[in-house]
Amino acid sequence: MARMIVGPNHKMSLPANLSLDASFLLLIDTILRAVISIEIPIGILTAIIGVLLFLYLLRRGYSEWS
């Protein structure tokens, strides 16, 4: 995702990856604690969101191949 935003420049993609990942985890953790009262490991939720995002990108890429 960060590479889509900043392009192939490695000097810019590393800081973009770090800030994007930290923001994503902070956002997911905040939403999870506000919505659900039970404690669920953040890895489970990020894995579910990651799978959905991966499937979306895979489907979008497949439609561009045809």
FIKEDO-952421 format. One record per residue (C-alpha): residue in three letters; x, y, z. Coordinates in Angstrom, 2 decimals. Layout:
['ALA', [X, Y, Z]]
...
***
This chain:
['MET', [0.00, 0.00, 0.00]]
['ALA', [2.78, 2.41, 0.85]]
['ARG', [4.52, 1.60, -2.42]]
['MET', [1.29, 2.48, -4.25]]
['ILE', [1.29, 5.84, -2.47]]
['VAL', [4.96, 6.90, -2.71]]
['GLY', [6.24, 4.84, -5.64]]
['PRO', [9.36, 2.69, -5.99]]
['ASN', [11.76, 5.05, -4.19]]
['HIS', [13.18, 3.07, -1.25]]
['LYS', [14.21, 6.18, 0.65]]
['MET', [10.56, 7.22, 0.79]]
['SER', [8.90, 3.80, 0.99]]
['LEU', [10.54, 2.73, 4.26]]
['PRO', [9.30, 5.71, 6.31]]
['ALA', [5.93, 5.48, 4.57]]
['ASN', [5.68, 1.78, 5.47]]
['LEU', [6.59, 2.43, 9.09]]
['SER', [4.10, 5.26, 9.54]]
['LEU', [1.33, 3.50, 7.60]]
['ASP', [1.74, 0.27, 9.56]]
['ALA', [1.87, 2.03, 12.92]]
['SER', [-1.20, 4.10, 12.05]]
['PHE', [-3.07, 1.00, 10.90]]
['LEU', [-2.33, -0.93, 14.11]]
['LEU', [-3.22, 2.05, 16.29]]
['LEU', [-6.49, 2.60, 14.42]]
['ILE', [-7.49, -1.08, 14.56]]
['ASP', [-6.62, -1.34, 18.25]]
['THR', [-8.61, 1.78, 19.10]]
['ILE', [-11.66, 0.62, 17.14]]
['LEU', [-11.43, -2.86, 18.63]]
['ARG', [-11.29, -1.57, 22.20]]
['ALA', [-14.17, 0.85, 21.63]]
['VAL', [-16.53, -1.59, 19.91]]
['ILE', [-15.87, -4.91, 21.63]]
['SER', [-15.61, -5.27, 25.39]]
['ILE', [-13.74, -8.60, 25.31]]
['GLU', [-10.01, -8.74, 24.71]]
['ILE', [-9.17, -10.13, 21.26]]
['PRO', [-5.54, -10.26, 20.12]]
['ILE', [-4.86, -7.60, 17.52]]
['GLY', [-3.11, -10.17, 15.32]]
['ILE', [-6.39, -11.97, 14.69]]
['LEU', [-8.16, -8.83, 13.51]]
['THR', [-5.25, -7.63, 11.38]]
['ALA', [-5.04, -11.08, 9.77]]
['ILE', [-8.73, -10.98, 8.87]]
['ILE', [-8.43, -7.47, 7.43]]
['GLY', [-5.22, -8.45, 5.63]]
['VAL', [-6.89, -11.43, 3.97]]
['LEU', [-9.82, -9.31, 2.83]]
['LEU', [-7.50, -6.64, 1.47]]
['PHE', [-5.33, -9.24, -0.27]]
['LEU', [-8.38, -10.82, -1.91]]
['TYR', [-9.57, -7.39, -3.06]]
['LEU', [-6.17, -6.56, -4.58]]
['LEU', [-5.95, -10.02, -6.16]]
['ARG', [-9.41, -9.64, -7.71]]
['ARG', [-8.62, -6.13, -8.93]]
['GLY', [-5.36, -7.32, -10.48]]
['TYR', [-7.07, -10.29, -12.10]]
['SER', [-9.65, -8.07, -13.79]]
['GLU', [-6.81, -5.96, -15.23]]
['TRP', [-5.16, -9.10, -16.69]]
['SER', [-8.23, -9.94, -18.80]]
***
